[in-house]
């Protein structure tokens, strides 16, 4: 029994944590609104925006300070679409940016008279996406952060002059006398008397079936004055009166039931304050299963037989209360239950095609006819659609400008594709691959989904063959990097400069027409399962040779599945990447010497050759000659660019920004300036290009790598042992290799002459 009491007590505590605020009088609601205006004065569009931003956050822009940045942000959508879900949806960077952009548009008021249709091919995850989105919205809307309030009319029968259904009208005269004798000084006392009544026979509670926001109970013509009185002159008040996102506060009308109740009470009570004493508010509770706030229809769901809903018992009591059956008609449609909520159609076919047709007037005019009553509907309307179902709405021409399409294609972001494999097969799969190989599997899958020809890429790089050592002839590998928000370092300086904001937007925009073909999400999971089952071994990691062999066999009868030559180009890119890792892991130079050379060079570019100057940064006397410039420029540029032109660019940057703005104005040390960091990066990069050369000619170096970790490794001279240990340790520490994987990739680089293939 003690355990039972403890369990029940804990259950009580947990349930109490999720209890919502009780029904409160209108006056208390106004106080709450003044204290928390941004969270209380919200419609469904603003709450939906706040929900998405709460879960997704601001995101990260790797190139935020780049003047050519297009703010293609890396949003972490895991809290919204992955955490707490049975079947997660993985939003790639392209879709996440599209989705967040539409959500931002919702908040600023671009939401009226539209239906948002999420369109994508079979297997793109549309249904999973929408189900998760609705689930998270329902959860958020029922938390304190997402709470909104709706109107509830609480009519005290005694104070109104009505009576319970089983009583006569014997108290009417007494109540009318009470109302007549009330003066302005005793209004508060009267309100307290109204709110203290608890017995069900004493009052009639009438919920607004359209979930009207309480601010709509203030007559539209008086709202500006009312808000001007209750709010201080602060930022929120300024936004309320000027921002488009709050236009609904001054534009919308209450539902016909609330309007009728207000008018009936005004006729009966002759006192506006006593009317508001009967208006209460309570949290708008969402429950998809009951159709409260969220209604979702599948194509096979049968149409509702009863188009007009009512409550005969409540109607009878209201008739008794007002002694007039025509004053308030408590009738509404199913759309009222999702007013200020979400109405969703899963696929536009079968009965959902009919439901979409029924939404025509709501989308066009914002109203729905219920018998002879015009019902106002202001809901967030969602639908899912396969491309072949688009014909179902082509005959509704007036819909064309009312539909906002949001594309959900197959995943085009290689990092997101890998997340899907980890989710399905477990994070341990990474241990079965050499670094980059798992990501390259995703590249093959994504390549099947991209269009072969890209006008935006060719306009940017008209001669792709110059990158044949790193990229395919269709520039798909480069495009994939752009889609992940990454600009690869192997691009030439000229092409990096040519990647303007306009060009980046054009490249990103092409994604809207891609991801409609190729391997679907279901296909890619099936293919990965076959590949992993065939090659995963505990004693040997999966390498690129295995990957290329698998896909060449898999696509033998599917000639168009992967672009011709793509696998060869992918192997070239892989070779380039691992070569850079090996070079990086072998690199160690005197950083102090490098720093002094760069500082001396920055200082010297302002002087002509043939002079001796003392560097203000290092204190060294510099004999400024052409040889001085050439030696440093060779390490900065290799043999790729003209030193004189580069020197002029450095001098211009130094005098226009580095010296005048960063050093003099901002008091920044030379080594912290943007120019120094750029030159330092160039210097290091070009040193690493040659770092392997001494080792490739030494056969002992290769044998020492093979013997690393064995007893024979001790037989090599100290320098080779140190170099090999340094190399393996860096690959393990910085690039996620296992010791055996590091040995394998080093031997691969040496035996396949990778360094010579990429020699400048």
C-alpha positions in Angstrom: 0.0 0.0 0.0 2.9 2.3 0.7 4.3 1.8 -2.7 0.9 2.4 -4.3 0.4 5.7 -2.4 4.0 6.7 -3.5 3.2 5.8 -7.1 -0.1 7.7 -7.1 1.6 10.7 -5.5 4.3 10.8 -8.1 1.7 10.4 -10.9 -0.2 13.3 -9.3 2.9 15.5 -9.3 3.7 14.7 -12.9 0.2 15.4 -14.2 0.1 18.6 -12.2 3.2 19.9 -13.9 1.3 19.8 -17.2 -1.9 21.4 -16.0 -2.9 24.5 -17.8 -4.1 27.8 -16.4 -7.7 27.7 -15.2 -10.4 29.7 -16.8 -9.9 33.4 -16.0 -12.1 36.5 -16.3 -11.6 38.9 -19.2 -10.1 41.5 -16.9 -7.5 39.0 -15.6 -6.7 38.1 -19.2 -6.1 41.8 -20.1 -3.6 42.0 -17.2 -1.9 38.8 -18.5 -1.8 40.3 -22.0 -0.2 43.5 -20.7 2.4 41.6 -18.8 3.3 39.2 -21.6 2.1 40.8 -24.9 4.3 38.9 -27.4 3.2 35.5 -26.1 -0.5 36.3 -25.5 -1.3 38.4 -28.6 -0.7 35.7 -31.2 -2.7 33.9 -33.9 -2.0 30.4 -35.2 0.5 31.7 -37.8 2.6 33.5 -35.2 2.5 30.5 -32.9 3.5 28.2 -35.7 6.5 30.5 -36.4 7.5 30.6 -32.8 7.3 26.8 -32.5 9.6 26.3 -35.4 12.1 28.9 -34.2 12.0 27.4 -30.7 13.0 24.0 -32.0 15.3 25.0 -34.9 17.0 28.1 -33.6 18.9 30.7 -35.7 21.2 28.4 -37.5 24.9 28.9 -38.5 26.2 30.7 -41.5 29.8 29.7 -42.2 30.3 32.7 -44.5 28.4 35.3 -42.5 31.1 38.0 -43.0 31.5 37.3 -46.7 30.0 40.2 -48.7 28.9 37.6 -51.2 27.1 35.4 -48.6 23.5 34.5 -49.4 22.8 33.5 -45.8 22.3 29.8 -46.8 22.2 28.8 -43.2 22.9 25.4 -41.5 19.8 24.8 -39.5 19.8 22.1 -36.9 16.3 20.5 -37.3 16.9 17.5 -35.1 14.8 18.9 -32.2 11.9 19.5 -34.5 12.0 16.4 -36.8 14.2 13.8 -35.1 14.1 13.9 -31.3 11.2 12.2 -29.6 9.9 10.6 -32.9 9.4 7.0 -33.8 10.1 7.7 -37.5 12.3 10.7 -37.8 12.4 13.0 -40.8 15.8 14.3 -41.9 15.7 17.8 -43.4 18.6 18.5 -45.6 20.1 22.0 -45.7 18.2 23.0 -48.9 14.8 22.0 -47.6 15.5 23.5 -44.1 16.3 26.9 -45.7 13.1 26.7 -47.9 11.0 25.7 -44.9 12.3 28.3 -42.5 11.9 31.0 -45.2 8.2 30.1 -45.6 7.8 30.1 -41.8 9.3 33.6 -41.6 6.8 34.7 -44.3 4.0 33.4 -42.1 4.9 35.6 -39.2 5.1 38.8 -41.2 1.5 38.4 -42.4 1.9 36.7 -45.8 -0.4 33.9 -44.7 -3.9 35.0 -45.6 -6.0 33.1 -48.1 -3.5 30.4 -49.0 -3.0 26.7 -48.7 0.5 25.4 -48.3 1.1 22.2 -50.4 4.1 20.1 -49.7 4.9 18.5 -53.0 7.4 15.7 -53.7 7.9 12.3 -55.3 7.1 8.9 -53.7 9.5 8.0 -51.0 10.6 11.6 -50.2 9.2 11.4 -46.7 6.3 13.9 -47.1 3.9 12.0 -44.8 6.5 11.5 -42.1 7.4 15.2 -42.3 3.8 16.4 -41.9 2.9 14.0 -39.1 6.0 15.0 -37.1 5.3 18.7 -37.7 1.7 18.4 -36.5 2.8 16.3 -33.5 5.4 18.9 -32.5 2.9 21.7 -33.0 0.4 20.0 -30.8 3.0 19.5 -28.1 4.2 23.0 -28.3 0.7 24.6 -28.3 -0.1 22.7 -25.1 2.9 24.0 -23.2 3.2 27.3 -21.4 5.4 28.7 -24.1 2.9 27.9 -26.8 -0.3 28.7 -24.9 -3.0 30.8 -26.6 -6.4 31.7 -25.1 -9.9 31.3 -26.4 -13.2 32.8 -25.4 -15.7 31.1 -23.0 -19.0 32.8 -22.1 -20.0 32.3 -18.5 -23.6 33.5 -18.0 -24.9 33.6 -14.4 -28.6 32.6 -14.7 -29.5 34.5 -11.6 -27.7 37.7 -12.7 -29.1 37.3 -16.2 -32.7 36.8 -15.3 -32.8 33.3 -16.7 -33.2 30.1 -14.7 -32.1 26.4 -14.8 -34.2 24.3 -17.1 -36.0 22.6 -14.2 -36.9 25.8 -12.5 -39.4 28.4 -13.4 -38.8 32.1 -14.0 -39.6 33.0 -10.4 -36.2 34.7 -9.8 -36.3 37.0 -12.8 -37.8 40.0 -11.1 -35.2 39.8 -8.3 -32.3 39.6 -10.7 -33.6 42.5 -12.8 -33.8 44.6 -9.7 -30.2 43.7 -8.8 -29.0 44.7 -12.2 -31.0 47.9 -12.1 -29.7 48.9 -8.7 -26.0 48.3 -9.6 -24.0 51.5 -10.0 -20.5 52.1 -11.4 -19.0 52.1 -7.9 -20.1 48.6 -7.2 -19.2 47.0 -10.6 -16.2 45.2 -9.1 -18.3 43.7 -6.3 -20.8 42.5 -8.9 -18.0 40.9 -10.9 -16.7 39.1 -7.9 -20.2 37.8 -7.2 -20.4 36.5 -10.8 -17.0 34.7 -10.6 -17.7 33.1 -7.2 -20.7 31.1 -8.5 -19.6 27.4 -9.1 -22.7 25.3 -9.1 -23.7 24.1 -12.5 -27.3 25.1 -12.0 -26.2 28.7 -11.3 -24.4 29.5 -14.6 -24.3 28.5 -18.2 -20.9 28.1 -19.8 -20.8 28.6 -23.6 -17.5 27.8 -25.3 -16.7 29.6 -28.6 -16.6 26.7 -31.1 -14.3 28.8 -33.4 -11.8 29.3 -30.6 -11.9 33.1 -31.0 -9.0 35.1 -29.5 -10.3 37.1 -26.6 -9.1 40.4 -28.1 -11.7 40.0 -30.8 -14.4 40.6 -28.1 -13.5 44.2 -28.2 -15.5 45.9 -31.0 -13.2 46.5 -33.9 -13.7 50.2 -34.0 -12.6 50.6 -30.4 -9.5 48.3 -30.4 -6.9 50.9 -31.3 -8.0 53.1 -28.5 -8.2 50.2 -26.1 -4.7 49.0 -26.8 -3.4 52.6 -26.7 -4.8 52.8 -23.2 -3.5 49.5 -21.8 0.0 49.3 -23.3 2.9 51.5 -22.5 4.7 53.2 -25.4 7.3 50.5 -25.9 8.6 48.3 -28.7 5.7 45.9 -28.7 3.1 48.7 -28.9 5.0 50.1 -31.9 5.0 46.7 -33.6 1.3 46.2 -32.8 0.3 49.4 -34.5 2.6 49.3 -37.4 3.7 45.7 -38.2 1.9 43.6 -40.8 2.0 40.5 -38.5 -0.5 42.2 -36.2 -2.9 43.4 -38.8 -5.3 40.6 -37.7 -5.8 42.2 -34.3 -7.5 45.2 -35.9 -9.0 43.5 -39.0 -10.7 40.3 -37.8 -14.2 39.9 -36.4 -15.4 37.5 -33.8 -17.5 34.5 -34.9 -21.2 34.8 -35.4 -22.0 33.0 -32.1 -19.8 35.4 -30.1 -21.2 38.4 -31.9 -24.7 37.3 -31.3 -24.0 36.7 -27.6 -22.4 40.1 -27.3 -25.4 41.8 -28.9 -28.0 39.8 -26.9 -26.2 40.6 -23.6 -26.0 44.3 -24.6 -29.7 44.4 -25.2 -30.4 42.6 -21.9 -27.9 44.2 -19.5 -27.5 47.7 -21.0 -24.0 47.9 -19.5 -20.8 47.0 -21.4 -18.8 46.3 -18.2 -21.3 43.7 -17.1 -21.0 42.1 -20.6 -17.2 41.7 -20.1 -17.9 40.3 -16.7 -19.4 37.3 -18.5 -16.5 36.8 -20.9 -13.9 34.4 -19.7 -10.8 32.9 -21.3 -9.0 29.6 -21.1 -6.2 27.9 -22.9 -6.8 26.7 -26.4 -6.2 22.9 -26.0 -5.0 21.0 -29.1 -5.9 17.4 -29.6 -5.4 15.9 -33.1 -7.2 12.6 -32.2 -10.3 14.5 -31.2 -10.0 17.0 -34.0 -9.6 20.0 -31.6 -7.3 22.6 -33.2 -5.8 20.0 -35.6 -7.8 18.0 -38.1 -6.0 15.6 -40.6 -7.8 13.8 -43.4 -6.6 10.9 -45.4 -7.9 10.3 -48.9 -9.9 7.3 -47.8 -11.7 9.1 -44.9 -15.4 9.2 -45.6 -17.0 12.7 -45.8 -18.8 13.8 -42.7 -22.6 13.2 -43.1 -23.6 16.1 -40.8 -22.2 19.3 -42.3 -23.8 21.5 -39.7 -22.9 20.9 -36.0 -24.8 22.1 -33.0 -25.5 21.4 -29.3 -29.3 21.0 -28.8 -29.0 21.0 -25.0 -26.9 24.1 -25.0 -29.2 25.8 -27.5 -32.2 25.0 -25.4 -30.6 26.5 -22.3 -29.6 29.7 -24.2 -33.2 30.0 -25.5 -34.4 29.8 -22.0 -31.9 32.3 -20.8 -32.6 34.9 -23.4 -36.3 34.1 -23.9 -35.7 34.3 -27.6 -34.8 31.4 -29.9 -33.6 33.6 -32.7 -31.1 35.8 -30.8 -28.2 33.2 -30.6 -28.0 30.3 -33.0 -25.3 27.8 -31.7 -24.5 26.2 -35.1 -21.1 25.8 -36.7 -19.2 23.5 -39.1 -16.3 21.2 -38.7 -14.0 24.0 -39.9 -14.7 25.9 -36.7 -13.0 23.3 -34.7 -9.7 24.1 -36.4 -10.2 27.8 -36.7 -7.0 29.4 -35.4 -5.5 25.9 -35.8 -4.4 23.5 -38.5 -6.4 21.8 -41.2 -4.4 19.2 -43.2 -5.1 16.9 -46.2 -2.8 13.9 -46.7 -2.6 13.6 -50.5 -4.9 15.3 -52.9 -6.9 12.4 -54.3 -10.2 10.5 -53.7 -12.2 12.3 -51.0 -9.4 14.8 -50.3 -9.9 16.2 -53.8 -13.5 17.0 -52.7 -12.3 18.5 -49.5 -9.9 20.7 -51.3 -12.8 21.9 -53.5 -14.8 22.7 -50.4 -11.9 24.9 -49.2 -12.3 27.1 -52.2 -14.4 29.8 -50.6 -12.5 29.6 -47.3 -9.2 30.1 -49.2 -10.6 32.8 -51.4 -12.8 34.7 -49.0 -12.0 33.4 -45.5 -15.7 32.5 -44.8 -17.8 29.4 -44.9 -21.6 29.2 -45.2 -23.4 27.3 -42.4 -27.1 27.3 -43.3 -27.8 31.1 -43.5 -24.8 32.0 -41.3 -21.4 33.1 -42.6 -18.7 31.4 -40.5 -15.3 33.0 -40.5 -12.4 30.5 -40.9 -8.8 31.6 -40.4 -6.8 28.4 -40.3 -3.3 27.2 -41.3 -4.1 25.0 -44.3 -1.7 22.2 -45.2 -1.8 19.5 -47.9 0.5 16.8 -49.3 0.7 16.1 -53.0 2.5 13.7 -55.3 3.6 15.2 -58.7 1.1 13.1 -60.6 -1.8 14.4 -58.5 -1.3 18.0 -59.6 -3.8 17.4 -62.4 -6.5 17.1 -59.7 -6.4 20.8 -59.1 -5.6 22.1 -62.6 -9.3 22.6 -63.3 -9.6 25.0 -60.3 -8.1 28.1 -62.0 -8.9 30.4 -59.1 -6.6 28.3 -56.9 -3.5 29.0 -58.9 -2.6 32.2 -56.9 -3.8 30.8 -53.6 -1.5 27.8 -53.5 2.0 28.0 -52.0 4.1 25.0 -53.1 6.9 23.8 -50.8 9.1 21.2 -52.5 10.1 18.1 -50.6 12.4 16.3 -53.0 14.7 13.4 -52.3 17.7 14.4 -50.1 20.3 16.4 -52.0 22.6 17.0 -49.1 25.2 14.3 -48.7 25.6 14.8 -44.9 21.9 14.4 -44.4 21.9 11.2 -46.5 24.5 9.8 -44.2 22.4 10.7 -41.1 19.6 8.6 -42.6 21.9 5.5 -42.8 23.1 6.0 -39.3 19.6 6.3 -38.0 18.4 3.1 -39.8 21.5 0.9 -39.3 23.1 2.5 -36.2 25.9 4.9 -35.6 28.4 2.0 -35.3 28.4 1.8 -39.2 31.1 4.5 -39.2 33.6 2.1 -37.7 33.3 -0.2 -40.7 34.4 2.5 -43.2 37.6 4.3 -43.9 37.0 8.1 -43.5 35.3 9.7 -46.6 34.0 6.3 -48.0 30.6 6.4 -46.3 30.2 10.0 -47.4 31.2 9.0 -50.9 28.5 6.3 -50.9 26.0 9.2 -50.3 27.6 11.1 -53.2 26.8 8.3 -55.6 23.1 8.2 -54.4 22.7 12.0 -54.6 24.3 12.0 -58.1 21.4 9.9 -59.4 19.0 12.6 -58.2 20.7 15.6 -59.8 20.2 16.9 -63.3 23.2 16.1 -65.4 23.4 19.6 -67.0 23.4 22.6 -64.8 23.2 26.0 -66.5 24.1 27.9 -63.3 27.3 25.8 -62.8 28.3 26.2 -66.4 27.7 29.9 -66.3 30.0 30.1 -63.3 32.6 27.6 -64.6 32.3 27.4 -68.4 35.3 25.1 -68.8 34.9 22.3 -66.2 37.8 20.2 -67.6 40.3 22.3 -65.7 39.1 20.6 -62.5 39.1 17.1 -63.9 41.6 16.0 -61.2 39.0 16.8 -58.5 35.6 16.9 -60.1 33.4 15.3 -62.7 32.7 16.9 -66.1 29.2 17.8 -65.1 30.4 19.6 -61.9 28.0 17.5 -59.8 30.6 16.9 -57.1 31.1 20.6 -56.8 27.4 21.3 -56.8 27.0 18.8 -53.9 29.5 20.8 -51.9 27.6 24.0 -52.6 24.4 22.3 -51.5 26.0 21.5 -48.1 27.1 25.2 -47.7 30.7 24.4 -48.3 33.1 26.1 -50.8 36.0 23.6 -51.5 39.6 24.8 -51.3 40.6 23.3 -54.6 38.8 26.0 -56.5 41.0 28.6 -58.1 41.2 32.1 -56.7 39.5 33.4 -59.8 36.6 31.1 -59.6 36.1 31.7 -55.9 35.8 35.4 -56.7 33.4 34.6 -59.5 31.1 32.8 -57.1 29.0 35.9 -56.4 25.9 36.0 -54.3 23.8 36.0 -57.5 25.5 32.9 -58.8 25.1 31.0 -55.5 21.4 31.8 -55.5 21.1 30.5 -59.0 22.8 27.3 -58.1 20.7 26.8 -54.9 17.6 27.7 -56.9 18.2 24.8 -59.3 17.6 22.4 -56.4 13.9 23.2 -56.7 13.8 21.2 -59.9 16.1 18.4 -58.7 15.6 15.4 -56.4 12.5 14.3 -58.4 14.2 11.2 -60.0 17.0 8.8 -59.2 17.3 6.5 -56.2 14.4 7.3 -53.8 14.8 7.3 -50.0 13.6 3.7 -49.8 15.9 2.7 -52.7 18.9 4.2 -51.0 18.3 2.3 -47.8 17.9 -1.0 -49.7 21.1 -0.3 -51.7 23.1 0.5 -48.6 21.9 -2.6 -46.8 23.1 -4.7 -49.7 26.4 -2.9 -49.9 27.0 -3.0 -46.1 26.0 -6.7 -45.8 28.4 -7.6 -48.6 31.6 -5.7 -47.5 31.4 -5.0 -43.8 34.1 -7.0 -41.9 35.6 -6.6 -38.5 39.2 -7.1 -39.7 39.1 -4.8 -42.7 37.4 -1.4 -43.2 35.4 -0.7 -46.3 37.5 1.3 -48.8 36.9 3.1 -52.1 37.8 0.1 -54.2 34.9 -1.9 -52.7 32.5 1.0 -53.2 33.5 1.5 -56.9 33.3 -2.3 -57.5 29.8 -2.5 -55.9 28.3 0.3 -57.9 29.8 -0.7 -61.2 28.1 -4.1 -60.7 24.9 -2.7 -59.3 24.4 -0.3 -62.2 25.5 -2.7 -65.0 21.9 -3.1 -66.0 20.9 0.4 -65.1 23.1 2.5 -67.4 21.3 5.8 -66.7 21.3 5.4 -62.9 24.6 7.2 -62.4 26.1 9.7 -64.8 28.9 8.2 -67.0 32.4 8.7 -65.5 31.0 9.8 -62.2 32.6 7.0 -60.2 36.1 7.7 -61.7 35.7 11.3 -60.8 34.6 10.4 -57.3 37.7 8.3 -56.9 39.9 11.2 -58.1 38.3 13.5 -55.5 38.8 10.9 -52.8 42.5 10.6 -53.7 42.9 14.4 -53.6 41.3 14.6 -50.1 43.3 11.8 -48.5 46.5 13.2 -50.1 45.8 16.5 -48.3 45.2 14.6 -45.0 48.5 12.7 -45.3 50.4 15.9 -46.2 48.7 17.7 -43.3 49.7 14.9 -40.9 53.3 15.0 -42.0 53.6 18.7 -41.9 55.7 20.4 -39.1 57.6 23.6 -39.8 58.9 26.5 -37.8 55.8 28.6 -37.3 57.8 31.5 -35.8 59.9 31.8 -39.0 56.8 31.6 -41.2 55.1 34.4 -39.2 58.1 36.7 -39.5 58.4 36.2 -43.3 54.7 37.1 -43.8 54.9 40.2 -41.6 58.0 41.4 -43.4 56.3 40.8 -46.8 53.2 42.8 -45.8 55.4 45.6 -44.7 57.7 45.5 -47.7 55.0 45.6 -50.5 54.6 49.4 -49.9 58.3 50.0 -51.0 60.1 49.6 -54.3 62.9 47.0 -54.7 66.4 48.4 -54.1 65.9 49.9 -50.6 66.5 48.7 -47.1 63.8 49.3 -44.5 63.2 48.4 -40.9 60.0 46.4 -40.5 57.7 48.0 -37.9 56.2 44.7 -37.1 59.3 42.4 -36.6 62.0 45.0 -36.0 64.2 43.4 -38.7 66.1 45.3 -41.4 64.8 44.1 -44.8 66.8 44.3 -47.9 63.9 44.7 -50.3 64.8 43.2 -53.6 63.1 41.4 -56.4 64.6 38.1 -55.1 63.1 38.9 -51.6 59.6 39.2 -53.1 60.0 36.2 -55.4 61.1 33.8 -52.8 58.2 34.5 -50.5 55.7 34.7 -53.3 56.8 31.3 -54.5 55.8 29.9 -51.1 52.6 32.0 -51.1 51.5 31.2 -54.7 53.4 28.2 -55.9 53.6 28.6 -59.6 50.0 29.4 -60.2 49.8 33.2 -60.4 51.8 36.3 -61.4 53.7 37.6 -58.4 53.6 41.3 -59.5 49.8 41.3 -59.8 49.5 39.5 -56.4 51.9 42.0 -54.8 49.8 44.9 -56.0 46.6 43.3 -54.6 48.3 42.8 -51.2 49.6 46.4 -51.1 46.1 47.7 -51.9 44.5 45.6 -49.2 47.2 46.6 -46.7 46.8 50.4 -47.2 43.1 50.5 -47.7 41.9 48.3 -44.8 44.6 46.5 -42.8 46.7 49.6 -41.8 44.0 52.3 -41.7 41.1 50.3 -40.3 42.3 47.2 -38.4 45.7 48.4 -37.1 45.2 52.1 -36.5 41.5 52.4 -35.9 40.7 49.1 -34.2 44.2 48.6 -32.6 44.5 45.0 -33.9 47.9 43.3 -34.0 49.1 42.6 -37.5 48.9 38.8 -36.9 45.2 39.1 -36.1 44.3 41.0 -39.3 42.4 39.4 -42.1 45.2 40.0 -44.6 47.8 38.2 -42.4 45.5 35.2 -41.8 44.8 34.9 -45.6 48.6 35.0 -46.4 49.4 32.6 -43.6 46.8 30.1 -44.9 48.3 30.4 -48.4 51.9 29.9 -47.1 51.0 26.8 -45.1 49.0 25.3 -48.0 51.9 25.6 -50.4 54.4 24.2 -48.0 52.3 21.2 -47.5 52.1 20.6 -51.2 55.8 19.6 -51.2 55.9 17.9 -47.8 55.7 14.3 -49.1 58.5 14.7 -51.7 61.4 13.6 -49.5 59.6 10.5 -48.2 58.3 9.2 -51.6 61.9 8.5 -52.7 62.7 6.6 -49.6 61.7 2.9 -49.8 62.4 2.5 -46.0 59.6 5.0 -45.3 57.0 2.7 -47.0 58.3 -0.4 -45.2 58.3 1.4 -41.9 54.6 2.3 -42.4 53.7 -1.4 -43.0 55.7 -2.4 -39.9 54.3 0.2 -37.7 53.0 -1.4 -34.5 55.1 -4.5 -35.1 58.4 -5.6 -33.5 60.3 -4.9 -36.7 59.4 -1.2 -36.5 62.1 -0.8 -33.9 64.8 -1.7 -36.5 64.4 1.5 -38.5 66.5 4.6 -37.7 65.2 7.1 -35.3 64.2 9.8 -37.9 62.0 7.4 -39.9 60.4 6.1 -36.7 59.6 9.6 -35.6 58.3 10.6 -39.0 56.0 7.6 -39.3 54.8 7.8 -35.7 54.1 11.5 -36.2 52.1 10.7 -39.4 50.0 7.9 -38.0 49.3 9.7 -34.7 48.0 12.8 -36.6 45.8 10.7 -38.9 44.3 9.0 -35.9 43.9 12.1 -33.8 42.7 14.6 -36.5 41.0 12.5 -39.2 39.3 9.7 -37.3 41.4 6.9 -38.7 42.1 3.7 -36.7 45.9 2.9 -36.6 45.3 0.1 -39.2 43.2 2.4 -41.3 45.9 5.1 -41.2 48.5 2.6 -42.3 46.3 1.4 -45.2 45.6 4.9 -46.5 49.3 5.8 -46.4 50.3 2.7 -48.4 47.4 3.5 -50.8 48.8 7.0 -51.4 52.3 5.7 -52.0 51.6 2.7 -54.1 49.1 4.5 -56.4 51.5 7.5 -56.9 48.7 9.9 -55.7 51.2 12.7 -54.9 52.6 12.6 -58.5 49.2 12.7 -60.0 48.3 15.9 -58.2 51.7 17.6 -58.5 51.5 21.2 -59.6 
